[in-house]
Amino acid sequence: MTVGTTPDPTTAPAPGARSSQDQGPARVALIGTHGFGRVHLRNLERLQAAGLARLVGVVDVAEPPEELRALHHASLEDLLGAVAEEDRPEIVAIATPIGSHVPLARQALAAGLDVYLEKPPVPALEDHWELLEAAEAAGRSVQVGFQARGGAGVDALREEVASGALGAIGTVRVYGAWLRDRAYYQRSAWAGRRRLDGRRVADGVATNPLAHAVHAGLVIAGIDRVEDIDAVTTELRRAHDIEADDTTFLRIDPAGDGPAVVCALTTTAPAQSAPWIEIQGPRGTHRLRYTDDTSRRVPADGGPVELAHERRDLMENLIAHVRDRDVPLISPLHSTGAFSAVLEAIQSVPDPLPIDAEAVDWQGEEDAAHPVVRDIEQTLHAALDSGRPFSELGVAWARPDAISRWSPPTA
């Protein structure tokens, strides 16, 4: 595949694949029953009660919960070899560590299955192209689990940017101030890592816990494809005892005339707050809180308006797409190319260095202990207001040598 070119995915059935027009609940298999896999299990239980889905098998290297043992298999190959034809899955949901996403998705696609792939979909931009090729060759679809994309608020802000409803938008601002304790980064061998056993993991603040915010910001700005990006500026730092970044500045400059996306993110805040994405123009501002699908729109000539936005479930959407290929996916793999380019930029720069200890206050005890970077929330706001990295704001713990600039490869 030519680097920098995103193909249109085919929807022709793979050779030997079962018809996507089969009636009855969609047959779904889940790979990964722990961690975020538990969220999938709860959602599949809801979909099963609604008559939309049927869980036909689970795959996990660890022992599954007792109620799933009758459905448990050690691998997808084992599952496909063991189930009866009427129980063969149509869809596989993959909720496993980031480094395992691509081989598992490729295996599922080669078997003629559609895929729900958790975010971030791939650990490297090269993997994005290869997985697109695999889906195209198989004639199957990949839905990526950027749940915020299911919220109608993202589309509402995207339309306002595109239409100029608030006037020209210079930047889409993305703010995330979360709190994560030691236990969060001790939950697995790959947590807080950039690499594990020689392979990329990419578990930084912008690529995993607050990846939804970054991706939604790109969508709102109209930056969907790798070729929509001119350059990505990064400044990565960490206060936790981890390898990856927990305090990050990003600026994604577009290749065209649209707005840039500026992100200021951390997991070292004194308290958890709702992340938000904001557009601001001469005719007003609009701030979206994607975690609860609400937004506040303030026209320049009027009072604020509080809005509530509907949300569509991504698995339910994938099932509808499998039943009728004319139903478009909400978060198809080809629409996540820009996010994978941002991940590549983050993974291509030097490892984050620790924030100076005198700027960090540790609160709590033992596994519940968490670092709070001095004035971190004010620093995030200042970075968004100026569109400049932390080290250009006179922040004592930031260093100019942490600033890097990356551009996508050309064909």
C-alpha positions in Angstrom: 0.0 0.0 0.0 1.3 3.5 -0.7 2.0 5.3 2.5 -0.3 8.3 3.0 -3.2 6.9 1.0 -6.3 5.6 2.7 -8.3 3.1 0.7 -12.0 2.8 0.7 -12.9 -0.4 2.5 -14.7 -3.1 0.5 -17.8 -4.7 1.7 -17.8 -7.8 -0.5 -18.1 -11.0 1.4 -14.9 -13.0 2.0 -14.7 -16.3 0.2 -16.3 -19.0 2.3 -17.7 -16.4 4.8 -21.2 -16.8 6.1 -23.8 -14.4 4.7 -24.1 -11.1 6.6 -27.8 -11.3 6.0 -28.2 -14.2 8.4 -31.3 -13.7 10.6 -31.5 -13.8 14.4 -29.1 -12.3 17.0 -25.6 -11.7 15.8 -23.1 -14.3 17.0 -20.3 -12.6 18.9 -17.0 -13.9 20.4 -15.0 -11.9 22.9 -11.2 -12.0 23.2 -10.2 -10.7 26.6 -12.6 -11.1 29.5 -10.8 -9.1 32.1 -10.0 -5.4 32.3 -12.1 -3.6 29.7 -13.4 -7.0 28.5 -15.8 -6.8 31.5 -17.4 -3.7 29.9 -18.0 -5.7 26.7 -19.5 -8.5 28.7 -22.0 -6.2 30.3 -22.9 -4.6 27.0 -23.3 -8.0 25.3 -25.6 -9.1 28.1 -27.7 -6.0 27.4 -27.7 -6.7 23.7 -28.5 -10.3 24.3 -31.5 -9.3 26.4 -32.6 -7.1 23.5 -32.4 -10.0 21.1 -29.6 -8.3 19.1 -26.5 -10.5 20.0 -25.6 -13.9 21.3 -22.2 -14.6 23.0 -20.9 -17.8 21.5 -17.5 -18.0 23.0 -14.7 -16.2 24.9 -11.0 -16.4 24.5 -8.5 -15.6 27.3 -5.1 -16.8 28.4 -6.3 -16.4 32.0 -9.1 -18.2 33.6 -12.4 -16.5 32.8 -15.2 -15.9 35.3 -17.0 -19.0 36.5 -20.1 -18.2 34.4 -18.1 -18.1 31.2 -16.1 -21.3 31.6 -18.4 -23.3 29.3 -17.7 -20.8 26.6 -13.9 -20.5 27.2 -11.2 -21.3 24.7 -7.5 -20.8 24.8 -7.3 -19.2 21.4 -9.5 -18.0 18.5 -8.3 -20.9 16.5 -9.5 -23.3 19.2 -12.9 -21.5 19.4 -13.4 -21.7 15.7 -12.5 -25.4 15.6 -14.7 -26.3 18.5 -18.0 -24.5 17.9 -20.8 -25.9 15.8 -21.5 -24.2 12.5 -24.7 -22.6 13.9 -22.5 -21.1 16.7 -19.7 -19.8 14.5 -19.1 -16.2 15.4 -19.8 -13.4 12.9 -18.1 -10.7 15.0 -15.1 -10.8 17.3 -14.6 -8.2 19.9 -10.9 -7.7 20.9 -10.2 -6.3 24.3 -6.6 -7.3 24.9 -3.3 -5.5 25.4 -2.4 -3.0 22.7 0.5 -5.0 21.3 -1.8 -8.0 20.6 -4.4 -6.1 18.6 -3.0 -6.5 15.1 -2.2 -10.2 15.1 -5.6 -11.0 16.6 -7.5 -8.8 14.3 -5.7 -10.2 11.2 -6.5 -13.7 12.4 -10.2 -12.8 12.8 -10.4 -11.1 9.4 -8.7 -14.0 7.7 -11.4 -16.3 9.2 -14.0 -14.1 7.5 -15.1 -12.4 10.7 -15.9 -8.7 11.3 -14.0 -7.1 14.1 -14.6 -4.7 17.0 -11.2 -3.5 18.0 -10.5 -1.6 21.2 -8.6 1.6 21.2 -5.9 2.5 20.4 -6.3 0.2 17.4 -2.7 -0.2 16.5 0.7 0.5 18.2 2.3 1.9 15.0 1.2 3.7 11.9 2.6 0.9 9.7 0.2 -1.4 11.4 -2.7 0.9 10.5 -2.0 0.4 6.8 -1.4 -3.3 7.1 -4.7 -3.9 9.0 -6.6 -1.8 6.4 -5.1 -4.1 3.7 -6.1 -7.2 5.6 -9.7 -5.9 6.1 -9.9 -5.0 2.4 -8.6 -8.4 1.3 -11.1 -10.2 3.6 -14.0 -8.1 2.7 -14.8 -7.5 6.3 -15.1 -4.4 8.5 -13.3 -3.2 11.6 -15.0 -0.9 14.1 -12.7 0.9 16.5 -13.8 1.3 20.1 -13.5 5.1 20.3 -16.8 5.3 22.3 -16.9 9.1 22.4 -17.3 8.9 18.6 -20.8 7.5 19.2 -21.9 10.7 20.9 -23.8 13.1 18.7 -22.0 16.0 20.3 -18.9 15.2 18.3 -20.8 15.5 15.1 -22.5 18.7 16.3 -19.1 20.5 16.9 -17.7 19.0 13.7 -20.5 20.5 11.7 -20.1 23.9 13.4 -16.4 24.0 12.4 -17.1 22.9 8.9 -20.1 25.3 8.4 -18.5 28.3 10.1 -21.5 28.6 12.4 -19.3 30.3 15.1 -17.0 32.0 12.5 -13.5 30.8 11.7 -12.1 28.4 14.3 -8.3 28.6 14.7 -7.9 25.7 17.1 -9.9 22.9 18.6 -8.9 22.7 22.3 -8.7 19.4 24.1 -8.4 19.4 27.9 -8.0 16.3 30.2 -7.0 16.5 33.9 -7.4 13.1 35.4 -6.1 11.4 38.5 -4.5 7.9 38.4 -2.9 6.2 41.3 -0.1 3.6 41.6 -2.5 0.8 41.4 -3.7 1.9 37.9 -0.1 1.7 36.6 0.4 -1.7 38.3 -2.7 -3.3 36.9 -0.7 -5.2 34.2 2.8 -5.8 32.8 2.1 -3.4 30.0 0.5 -0.5 32.0 2.5 2.7 31.7 4.9 1.2 29.2 6.0 2.4 25.8 7.6 -1.0 24.9 7.4 -4.5 26.3 9.5 -7.4 25.1 10.8 -5.4 22.2 7.3 -4.4 21.0 5.4 -1.1 21.2 2.8 -0.8 23.9 2.0 3.0 23.7 0.2 3.3 27.1 0.7 7.0 27.4 -1.9 9.5 28.6 -2.8 10.7 25.1 -2.8 7.2 23.5 -4.8 5.3 26.1 -6.6 6.9 29.0 -7.4 10.1 27.2 -7.2 8.8 23.7 -11.0 9.4 23.3 -10.4 13.1 23.8 -7.6 13.3 21.3 -9.5 11.3 18.7 -12.7 13.3 19.2 -10.7 16.6 18.8 -9.3 15.4 15.5 -12.7 14.4 14.3 -14.2 17.8 15.2 -11.4 19.6 13.4 -12.0 17.5 10.3 -8.6 15.7 10.6 -9.5 12.1 9.7 -6.7 10.8 7.5 -2.9 10.7 7.9 -2.6 13.0 4.9 -4.8 15.6 6.7 -1.8 16.2 9.0 1.1 18.6 8.3 3.0 18.1 11.6 2.6 17.0 15.2 4.4 18.9 18.0 4.8 17.0 21.3 6.1 17.7 24.8 6.0 14.6 27.0 6.7 14.4 30.7 6.0 12.0 33.6 5.5 12.2 37.3 4.5 8.6 37.9 7.2 6.0 38.1 6.4 4.7 34.6 8.0 4.6 31.2 5.3 6.4 29.2 4.0 10.0 29.4 1.4 11.1 32.0 1.6 14.9 31.3 1.5 15.8 27.6 1.2 18.7 25.2 0.2 18.0 21.6 -0.4 20.3 18.7 -1.6 18.8 15.5 -1.3 21.2 12.6 -3.5 20.4 9.5 -2.2 20.0 6.0 -5.1 22.3 4.8 -6.9 25.4 5.9 -8.8 23.9 8.9 -8.1 24.4 12.6 -5.2 22.9 14.5 -5.9 20.6 17.4 -4.2 21.6 20.7 -4.2 19.1 23.6 -3.1 19.5 27.2 -3.5 16.3 29.1 -2.4 14.7 32.4 -3.1 11.9 34.9 -1.5 13.9 37.7 -4.3 16.3 38.7 -5.4 16.8 42.3 -8.9 15.5 41.5 -10.7 13.9 38.6 -12.6 16.2 36.3 -14.6 15.8 33.1 -12.4 16.2 30.0 -13.7 18.5 27.4 -13.2 19.7 23.8 -13.9 23.3 22.9 -14.2 25.4 19.8 -14.1 29.2 20.0 -14.9 31.7 17.2 -16.0 35.3 16.8 -19.6 34.3 17.1 -19.3 32.2 20.2 -17.9 29.1 21.9 -19.0 25.5 22.3 -17.6 23.1 24.9 -18.4 19.4 24.7 -18.0 17.1 27.7 -17.9 13.8 25.8 -18.0 11.5 28.9 -21.6 12.5 29.7 -22.6 13.8 26.2 -23.5 17.3 27.3 -22.2 20.6 26.0 -22.4 24.3 26.7 -22.9 26.7 23.8 -22.4 30.4 24.4 -23.3 32.6 21.4 -21.4 35.9 21.3 -24.8 37.8 21.3 -26.7 35.7 23.9 -26.8 33.6 27.0 -25.4 30.1 27.4 -27.4 27.1 26.2 -27.0 23.6 27.8 -27.4 20.7 25.4 -27.7 17.0 25.8 -26.6 14.7 23.0 -27.7 11.2 22.1 -25.2 8.4 22.0 -25.2 5.3 19.8 -23.5 2.1 20.9 -20.6 1.0 18.7 -21.2 -2.7 19.0 -24.9 -2.2 18.2 -23.9 -0.2 15.2 -21.5 -2.9 14.0 -24.2 -5.5 14.3 -26.5 -3.3 12.2 -23.7 -2.9 9.6 -23.0 -6.7 9.5 -26.8 -7.3 8.9 -26.9 -4.6 6.3 -23.7 -3.3 4.7 -25.4 -0.1 3.6 -25.4 0.9 7.3 -22.3 3.0 7.8 -19.9 2.3 10.7 -19.6 5.1 13.3 -15.9 4.5 13.9 -14.4 2.5 11.1 -10.7 1.7 11.0 -10.0 3.9 8.0 -11.3 7.0 9.9 -8.7 6.5 12.7 -5.6 7.1 10.5 -5.0 10.6 11.9 -5.1 9.3 15.5 -2.6 6.5 14.6 -0.4 9.2 13.1 -0.5 11.1 16.4 0.4 7.9 18.2 3.3 7.4 15.8 4.5 10.9 16.6 4.4 10.2 20.3 6.2 6.9 20.0 8.8 8.3 17.7 10.2 10.9 20.0 12.6 10.3 23.0 11.2 8.7 26.1 9.6 11.2 28.6 11.8 12.3 31.4 10.7 12.6 35.0 9.2 15.9 36.3 11.4 17.3 39.0 10.6 15.8 42.4 10.2 19.2 44.0 7.3 20.0 41.6 5.4 16.9 42.6 3.3 16.3 45.7 2.5 12.6 46.4 -0.9 12.2 48.1 -2.4 9.0 49.5 -0.8 5.8 50.8 0.7 2.7 49.1 -1.2 1.6 46.0 -3.7 4.5 46.4 -0.9 7.1 46.3 -0.9 9.5 43.3 1.3 12.4 42.2 0.0 15.9 41.9 2.1 18.2 39.7 2.2 21.7 41.1 -0.3 24.0 39.4 -0.9 21.4 36.8 -4.5 22.5 35.9 -3.4 26.2 35.5 -0.6 25.0 33.3 -2.9 22.9 31.1 -5.2 25.9 30.6 -2.3 28.2 29.8 -1.0 25.8 27.2 -4.4 25.7 25.5 -4.9 29.4 25.7 -1.5 30.1 24.1 -1.3 27.0 21.8 2.3 26.6 23.1 4.1 23.8 24.8 4.6 23.8 28.6 8.3 24.7 28.4 7.5 27.9 26.4 5.3 29.1 29.3 8.1 29.4 31.8 7.0 26.3 33.7 9.8 25.3 36.1 9.5 21.6 35.6 9.2 21.7 31.8 12.3 21.5 29.5 12.6 22.8 25.9 14.6 19.7 24.9 11.4 17.7 25.3 9.7 19.5 22.4 9.7 17.4 19.2 8.1 17.9 15.8 7.1 15.0 13.6 5.6 14.9 10.1 3.9 12.0 8.4 5.9 10.0 5.9 5.3 10.9 2.3 4.6 8.5 -0.5 
